């Protein structure tokens, strides 16, 4: 990826996905959060925040929300924050919209129970055209959303892309 990263899509409107969306907005990225729960979409659109998963946290009005994965297709990077057991389903639904080389950051840990595959293996099987990266804590969604100090690790097989993602 040679162009700077200016936009981010987040798949997963839970606490961690919402917290990471706030980090992206605060970093100056044009950010869109995808959620499957209608009440999460409605609350965020109404300016009430994510009362179901991250109550008491004010969300930046610049954060966009959607229930359509296709809305994430033009964005520079996508953070997949779905639980491990739903990763393959979300990646398969996203597959028609992902362009070759589009950065895909996995933000959930675990093993897919049905196949015993690691998250990176699921990504490679479902979206081989994506450029993989992994973002991992330890961190707590609420603390990240509040802007408190935390540490995360970004792993990426493409060093140049990894540096771009870390800067973004």
C-alpha positions in Angstrom: 0.0 0.0 0.0 1.7 3.2 -1.1 -1.1 5.7 -0.4 -1.4 7.0 3.2 -4.1 5.5 5.3 -6.9 8.0 5.7 -10.0 5.9 6.4 -10.9 2.9 8.5 -13.8 0.5 8.7 -14.6 -1.5 11.8 -16.6 -4.7 11.7 -18.2 -5.3 15.1 -20.2 -2.8 17.1 -19.4 -4.3 20.5 -17.4 -2.6 23.2 -14.0 -3.4 21.6 -15.1 -2.4 18.1 -16.6 0.8 19.3 -13.5 1.6 21.3 -11.2 1.0 18.3 -13.6 3.1 16.2 -13.0 6.0 18.6 -9.3 5.5 18.4 -9.5 5.8 14.6 -11.6 8.9 14.7 -9.3 10.5 17.2 -6.4 9.7 14.9 -8.1 11.8 12.2 -9.3 8.8 10.1 -12.6 8.9 8.3 -14.2 6.0 10.3 -17.2 3.8 9.7 -18.4 1.3 12.3 -20.4 -1.7 11.1 -22.8 -3.2 13.6 -25.4 -6.0 13.1 -27.6 -5.0 16.0 -30.3 -2.5 15.0 -30.5 -1.0 18.4 -26.7 -0.2 18.4 -27.1 1.5 15.0 -30.1 3.5 16.2 -28.5 4.6 19.4 -25.3 5.8 17.7 -27.2 7.5 15.0 -29.3 9.3 17.6 -26.3 10.5 19.4 -26.8 8.4 22.5 -23.6 6.4 22.1 -23.4 2.6 22.2 -25.6 2.2 25.3 -25.7 -1.6 24.9 -22.0 -2.4 24.8 -20.2 0.7 26.0 -22.6 2.7 28.2 -21.5 6.1 29.4 -19.0 6.8 26.7 -19.6 9.7 24.4 -18.9 9.0 20.8 -17.4 11.5 18.4 -20.2 12.8 16.1 -17.8 12.2 13.1 -18.1 8.4 13.6 -20.3 7.0 10.8 -22.2 3.8 11.4 -23.7 1.3 8.9 -25.4 -2.0 8.8 -24.1 -2.7 5.2 -20.6 -4.3 4.9 -20.4 -2.9 1.3 -20.0 0.5 2.9 -16.5 -0.5 4.1 -15.2 -1.5 0.7 -13.7 1.8 -0.3 -12.0 2.4 3.0 -8.2 2.1 3.3 -8.1 -0.5 6.1 -10.6 -2.7 7.8 -10.5 -3.8 11.5 -12.4 -7.0 12.1 -13.5 -7.0 15.7 -16.0 -9.9 15.6 -15.7 -12.7 18.2 -13.6 -15.6 17.0 -16.6 -17.9 16.3 -18.1 -15.3 13.9 -14.9 -14.3 12.1 -15.4 -16.7 9.1 -19.1 -15.6 8.7 -18.1 -11.9 8.6 -15.2 -12.4 6.3 -17.3 -14.5 3.9 -19.9 -11.8 3.8 -17.2 -9.2 3.2 -15.5 -11.2 0.5 -17.2 -9.7 -2.6 -16.3 -6.2 -1.4 -12.6 -6.6 -0.5 -10.0 -5.5 -3.1 -6.6 -7.2 -3.5 -4.1 -6.0 -0.9 -6.7 -4.2 1.3 -5.4 -4.3 4.8 -7.4 -6.5 7.2 -6.6 -6.2 10.9 -7.8 -9.1 13.0 -8.7 -7.8 16.5 -10.0 -10.9 18.2 -8.1 -13.8 19.7 -9.1 -17.4 19.7 -9.5 -20.6 17.8 -12.4 -21.4 15.5 -14.0 -24.3 17.3 -15.4 -26.1 14.2 -12.0 -26.2 12.4 -9.5 -25.6 15.1 -8.1 -22.8 12.9 -6.3 -19.8 14.2 -7.8 -16.4 13.2 -5.0 -15.8 10.7 -5.8 -19.1 9.1 -9.5 -18.3 8.8 -8.6 -14.9 7.2 -6.2 -16.7 4.7 -9.0 -19.1 3.8 -11.8 -16.6 3.6 -10.0 -13.6 2.1 -6.8 -14.6 0.6 -6.7 -11.3 -1.4 -6.5 -9.2 1.8 -3.2 -8.1 3.4 -3.3 -9.5 7.0 -2.3 -7.9 10.3 -3.2 -8.7 13.9 -3.9 -6.2 16.7 -3.7 -7.6 20.2 -3.8 -6.3 23.8 -3.8 -6.6 26.7 -6.2 -3.7 27.0 -9.8 -3.0 28.1 -12.3 -1.5 25.8 -13.6 1.0 28.3 -10.1 2.3 29.1 -9.3 2.6 25.4 -12.5 4.4 24.7 -11.7 6.8 27.6 -8.3 7.5 26.0 -6.4 6.1 29.0 -2.9 4.7 28.5 -2.7 1.2 27.2 -0.5 -1.0 25.1 -1.3 -3.1 22.1 0.8 -5.0 19.6 0.5 -4.9 15.9 1.9 -7.9 13.9 2.1 -7.8 10.1 4.0 -10.0 7.7 4.6 -6.9 5.5 6.9 -4.6 7.5 6.1 -1.5 5.4 2.4 -2.0 5.7 2.8 -2.7 9.4 4.5 0.7 9.8 1.8 2.5 7.9 -0.9 0.8 10.0 0.9 1.7 13.2 1.2 5.4 12.1 -2.5 5.5 11.2 
